[in-house]
Amino acid sequence: MSRIGKKLIDVPSTVKVEITGQDIKVQGPKGTLDAKINREIKVELKDGKISVMPVRALPKSMKGLWGLYRALIFNMIEGVEKGFEKKLEIEGVGYKAAVQGDELVLNVGFVHPVKIKKPEGIVFLVEKNVITVSGINKEQVGQISAEIRASKKAEPYKGKGIKYQGEKIRRKEGKKVVASK
């Protein structure tokens, strides 16, 4: 039994859910998301609550799907209602970011600026040394944030680079000079 999969999902009054066969479509004030559900999982909408359950007794290798699809549907509903956002911090002398058209331009110590194209449904916002990535699809927001961070990860000696807001960078000591006798 899946502990997460058994939980019912409350559908807010501002969100509209359509289930047709193995397709689910969620509409809300922020936009629309749709997904395809595995044929081994059954999704039902009753009295403003969504229940997710397996069609038959799942083998051990498929039990993870039950909780997975419940979490995906929950994230879709939360995304179209509230949206998701991740914040990244840039640290380092001369390191900066700017939004130019549909690209995020990062100057992070390389010869040429790093340009990251904005996918559809994602919004970039830059304030001083903080980059905010927001959108309605949690997977897309997390993926593009990881790509931005990977362009120049914070290094452990001085902490220069891009990191998630609140992320702790384990610092290392530099080389020590041995005292001569």
N, C-alpha and C positions, 0 to 999 in steps of 0.2 A: 504494500500500500504506500502511496506517495502522500507525505504529510502536506506538501505544498499543493499537489494536484487536487486533494479533497476539498480545499477551501473554496467557497463560492466567491465570485467576483461581483461586487456591487456596481451597477451601471448608473452613473449620475443622470439627472434629468436633462442636462445639456448635451449629452452624448447619445447618438443613435447607432445601434448595432444591427447589422443584417447578416444572417447566417443562411447561406444557400449551399447545401451539400457539404463539400469540404472547403468552401471559401468563406472567409469572414471579412466584412467591411465595417470599419468604425469611422463615423463622422462626428466632428465636434467643432467647437468655436475656433480652434487653431488650424484645422485642416482635416484631411481624410487619409486613412491608412488601410491597406488591405493585405491579407495573407492567405496562404494555402495551408490547410491543416492535414496532417498525416492521416491516411485512411484507417489507421488503427485507433485513432482518438475520435471520440464523439463530443461535440459541443452543443449545448442546449441553452436557450434563453427563456426563462420563466419568471414572471413577476419582477422584472428589473434586476434579475440576478443571472449570471452565467455560470453553468456548471460544466466542468471538463471531466470526462471519464473514459476509460478504455472501452473499446467495443467488446472485447473478450479478455479472458485472462492473459495478460501479457507475459511473454518469456522474460527472463531476467535482463537480457540485453536491451529490451524495449521499454522497461519500466521507467527509465529516465525521461522518455517522451511525454509522459503524463504531466509531470511537474514543469517540464520545459514549455509545453504549449500553454499551460495555465499562466506561467510567468510572461510569455510573449503577448498573450491577449491582455493581461493586466497592464503591461507596459504600453500597448497600443492605446488603451483607454486613457491612461494617465497622460500620454503624450498629446493626444488631440484635445484634452481638457486643459492641462497646465503647461505642457512642453518640458523639455529637458535642456540643461545647460552645463557646460564644463568650463572652468576658468584655469588658464595657464599663466604662469609668471615668467617673465624674461629677466634674467639677472646677468649683468656684465657691463663693463664700460663700453659704450658705443653700440651696444646691442639694442635694436629697436624693431618694431613691427608697424605696418601700415596697411590699410585696405585700399587697393587701387582697382576700381571697377568690380569685377567678380573674382579677384585674386587677393590673397593675403601675401604680402611681400615682407620677408624676414631678412634683416641684416644682422647676422649672428657670427661675424668673424670670418666668413669665407670671402673669396675674391669676388664672386658674383652673388647677388641677393638670391635667396631661396624663394621661389614662387609656388604657392599652393592654390590650386584652382578650387573654387567653392562649388560643391555639389548642389544639385537642386534641393531646396528645402532646408538648407543650412544658412545661418546668418553669422557673420564675423563682426565683432565689435572690439576695437582697440582703445584702451584708455591708459595712458602713460606706459607702464610696463606690464599690463594685464590684458590678455587676449581672452575674450569670451566667445565660446562656440555654442550656439543654441539652435534648436530645431524640434520637430515633433517625433522623429524617429530616434529612439535611444541608441540603437546599434550604429546608425550613421554618425551621430554626435560623438560617440565614444571612439569610432574608427578614425574620424578626421582629427580628433584631439590627439590620438596616439601618433598619427602621421606628423602632426605639427611638432610634438614633443620629440619624436625620433629624428627630426631634422637637425637638432643640436641638443642632445641630452645634457643635463647638468653634470659637470664633472666633479669628482670627489675631492679635489685639492683646493680649489678656490670657490666652487659652487657656481661657476659661470655656465649659462645655458638656459634651457627651457624646462620647467617642471610644472606639475599640477599644483594648484593653490593648496597649501597645507601639507604638501609632500615634504618629508624630511629626507635630506640628502646625507648619507653617512660620510662624514669627512675623514680624510686620511692625513697623516702627518707627512710632511715632505722629507727629503733626505736630510740626515743630520751630518754635520761635519765632525769628524773624529779629532779630538784635541791631540796635538802633537806634543811629545815630551822633550 
